[in-house]
């Protein structure tokens, strides 16, 4: 039995921290502090399977730098991180919740049919044709139920963020008073509606397309829908539609909080992306390779096209190439690696690459935003 994962030991062992001078240098390259004296940013989290510990390292670095996240969004596994941030868990709580996850024991303990005989979940997605044949023979749409995941997350969020009611970007309180811009919380989650052939953004698409008020819809259910990997998990249901992993259509929706070009943003939107080796080209030597790479291209091509034109020095690219997306049986060494990569990459980004004023210039703005608007 492996020992309990301890991120504090990782930070000490790898000297993952910020000096006072480094913290000051980072804050000087952020927008001016808000009226409450704090520094704010929005963030979009890429889908990345089991590699969420990398986001924990990045979030710890943000916390050390004194940066708080206001509006958050994510796809698939990135939606899990975004939802927990929107629920206002502290970084210490996030490290405990995400860092101690055991995907196999908690979510993948039993397949939907005892006749699905393709072994470990870690290599299932390497042969989608075999998965498809297995599922067809047993009349199932997915190898695993997502219900254990839903029960876990709904329990975590129950007392903090049960529905979208408080994270739809309200500008006014119930008494009519205005909410300061830096307290206007928002959460957006991407799903794929394969019945309608559309990408949907929750909660904003709920009223129009599914006749559901956001304040009545479960955040845990939205995340469950967003991370329903096709064939691996059975599709979710939303109204009459079948829903699968949002990453199929947009795995890194950096565009979600971009303002119209005529409006200066109040704070930056950082994109947190989990990457492999730069310039890595996939082999295409068989029909199976064609299918697998076609699916991958469908997931990333649109987002890559957008980020190439809209990077603007705001994307934190964390190299997680030593851990695969479906390496469900993560041990502490893998978690240590991901966490350290997340912290070190974010620290380097904030100190060496990020600059708010330069970012505004790259987006064509010549002046600071009106913070009172």
N, C-alpha and C positions, 0 to 999 in steps of 0.2 A: 504494500500500500504506500503510495507516494505521500510525502509530507505536504502540508498545507502551503499553497502558493503565497509568497510574501513579496509584494512589490517594493516595500521599503528596503528590503535586502538587495533587490536588483538595483535600486537607485544608489545605494551606498557602494555596491560592488563596481558599478559602472560610472560612478561620479556623475549621476544624472541630477543636476541641480542648476540653479541660476544664482550668480552672485548679485549683490545689491546693484552693482554697476551695470550688470547685464540686464537686470529687470528695468532699471531706469532707461537704458538705451532702447529697449524694446518699446516701452511706453512712450518715448519721445517720437517713435515712428508710427504710432497709432493716431487715430483722430483724438482731439482733445477729450479729456474726461467729461462724462455726463454731469448733470447737476448734482448727482449723488456722490460724485468723486470717483466713480468707477469707469473702467474701460470696457467697451462692449463690441461684440462682433456677432455676425450670423455664421452658420456653418452648414455645409452639405456633406453627408457621409456616403461614400461609395459602398455598394454591396460587396461583401468580401468573405462570405461563408464563415468559417470558424476563426478568422483572423482578427476578431474584435479587440484582442489584447493590444494590438498596435494603436487603436484609437484611444485606449486607456492611457498609454504613454503620452500621446499627443495632448490629451485633456489634462493630464497632470502638469505638463509644461505650460499650457495655457493658464492653469490655476496658479502656478508659481510666478508667472509673468503678470498676474493680476488682471487677466482678461476673462470676462464673463460672456457666455453665449446667450443670445436673446432669441432669435428665430433659428430653428433647426429643421433639417429635412434629411431623408434618407431612403434608400431602396434596399429591400431584402434585409441582410444582416445589418446594414447601415441604418435601417429603420429602427432596429432594436436600440442601438446607441442613441439615436435621435429622440426616441420616445422616453428613454430614461433621463436624458438631459432635460427634456420638456417637463418631466415630473419633478424637476429640481432636486434630484439626488446630489449630494456632495461628491467630490472626487473620491474621497475615502469610501463612501457607500458604493459608488460605481465600481471601484476596484474589487470590492467584495462580491457584488452581484454578478458581474460579468466574469471576473477572474476565476471564480470558483465553479463556473458552469462545467458540468460533465455531460456533453452532448449525447454520448452513447447511452449512459445510464438513465438520464432524465428524459430524453426525447425519442430515442431510437431503440428502446428495449424490446419491442415486439412488432413484427411486420403485420400488414393487414390480412395476410393469409399464410397459413403454415406451408402452403405449396409454393411460395416464392422462395426458391432455393438458390440464390446467387451470392451467398456468403456475406462478407463484411460490408457495411455501408460505405466504407472509405473508398472502395474501388468500383462501386456500382455505376457511377456516372461515366466511367471510362468506356463502358460498352452499352450505350443507350438502346441499341438494337436488341440485345439480350433482355434488357429491362422491359422493353415494349412487348417482346414475345411472352415473357413471364406474366406480365400484367394482363395481356389479352387472354391467355389460357385460364387465368383464375378470375376473369371478369372484374378486375380492379382498375382504378385510374391512377393509383399511386401506391408505392410500396409501404409507406408509413402514414399513419394518421398524424395530423398536426395538433390534435387535441391536447396531448401532454404539454406541448409548448404553450398553447393558449392558456391552459390552466395555470402554468407556472407564471407567465407574464401578467395575467389578470390579477393573480394574487399579489405580485410585486407592486402593481400600479393601483390596486384597489382603493387605498386611502389617499392617493395623491393625484391621479390622472385617469379616472375611470372612463370618461368620455372626452370628446374634443371641445366641450363647452368653454373651457378657459384658455384654449390655445388656437383661437381662430383670428387673432390679431385685433381684438376689441380696442377701440379708441376711447370709449367712455365706460365708466362704472355704472352700476345700477342706479345710483343717485344722480346721474347725468354729468358728474365731474369728469374732466378729461384725464386719461391715463398718460403719464409721460411716455415719450416714444421708446425709451429704453426699458420700460416695463410692459410693452405690448408684445406678449409672448405669442409664438406661433409654431405649429408643427405641421409639416407636410410629408405625406408618405405616397410613394409611387406603387401602383398595381397594374397588372396586365389583364384586361377583360377580353378573354379569347372567344366569348360568345358574340361580342359586338366588334371584335377586331380593333380595339382602342386601348391606348394608354390612358389611365385615369389618375388624377391627383386627389388624394383624400386629405382633408374632408371637403374641399371646395366642390368636387363633382358629385357629392352625395345627393344634394337636393334636386339637381337638374336631371341626373341620369338614373337615380335609384329611389327618388322620392323619400329620402331619409334626412331628417334634420341633423346636422353635425353634433348638436348637443345631446343627441340620443344615441350616438354611435360609439361603440367601444374602441378605445385606442388599441387595446390588446388584440382585438379582432382585425383591425386595420394592419397591424404589424404581421399577424399570422398570414393574412392574405398576401402581403408583400413578399414574404419569404417562403412561399409555397413552391419550392423547386419542382418543375414539371417532371412527372414520372416518379420522382423520389417521394414527394408528398402528394397526397390526393388534392385535387383542386378545391379551392374554397368556393363559397357561394355568396353572391351579393344580388339580391332580388332574383331574377331568372338567369343571371349570368354566372358562368364559370370563371373563376379568377385564379391566376397563377402568379409566380414570382415577378415583381415589377422590373427586375433586372433584365428580363427578356427584351424589354422595349427601351428602358433607360436605367442603366446601372449606376450612373454618376450624374444625376440631374442638377448640375451646377447652376443651370439657368433659372431655377425655381424662384430665387429671391432677387434676381437682377431687376433693377428698376428701369422704367422707360428712359431712353437716352437723354431726354430733356430734363430729367429730375436727378439731382445729385444725391447719391446714397448717403444715409446718415451714418453708416458704419460699414466696414468691409464684410464681404461674404467670403469666408475661407472655404476652399474645397479640400477635403481630406480623402486622398486616393491611395489605394493599395496596389502596388505595381510589382511586376517581375523585372527581369533583367532588361535594360534598355535595348531596343532594337531587336528583341527576340522574335524570330520568324518561326511559325509553326510548320511542321512537315505535313505534306499532303501526298501520301503514297498509296492510299487505298480509298475505297468507297466510304469506309467508316470514318477516315480522316476528313473526307469531304463533308459528311454530315456534322461531325463535331466542330470543325472550323467554321462551317456555315452558321451554326448556332452561336458560336462565340462572336463572329462578325456581326450578327444581328444585334447582339447585346451591347457591343462597344462602339460600332462604327459611328452612329449618330452622335454619341457623347464625345468621341474623339474629334469629330469634325467641329463641334461647337467649342470645345476647350482649346483647340489649336488657334481659333480666332479670338477667344475670350479668356485666355489664361491670365493676362494682365498681372503676372507675378503674384497670384493669390492661391495657387494650388500647392498643397503640401503633399508631395509624392513620396510615400513611405515604401521602401523596398521590403517586400515580405516574401521574396522568392524562395526562401528555404522552407516555407510551409504552404501546403496546397489548400485550396478553398474547402475541400471536403475531407481534410485530415481530422476527422471528428474525435479521435482518441488522443487529444493533445496532452502531452506531459508537461511538467513544469519547465524543462529546458526550452521547449518550443514557445511557451508563454513568455518566458524570460526574454527570448530573442525578439519576439514581436513587440513587447513592451519597450525594450531598450531602443529598438528601431524607431518606434513612434515618438519617443521623447527626444532622442538625439536629432532626428530629422526635423522635428518641429522647432527645436531650439536653433538649429542652423538656419532654418527658413526665416524665423523671426529676427535673428541677429544680422543675417547677411543678405537675404533676398527681399524681405518685405519692407515697403515704405508707402505709407498712406498717400502722401502728396504725389509721389511718382505714379502710384496706382490711378489716382484721379486724372493725372495728365494723360496716361495711356488710354483712358476711357473718354478723353476729349473734354474734360471739365477744367475750368480755369479758376474756380473759386470753391471755398469750403461750403458745405451745406448749411442751411438755416436750421439750427437745432431746435428752434421753437415750433417748427411746422409739424 
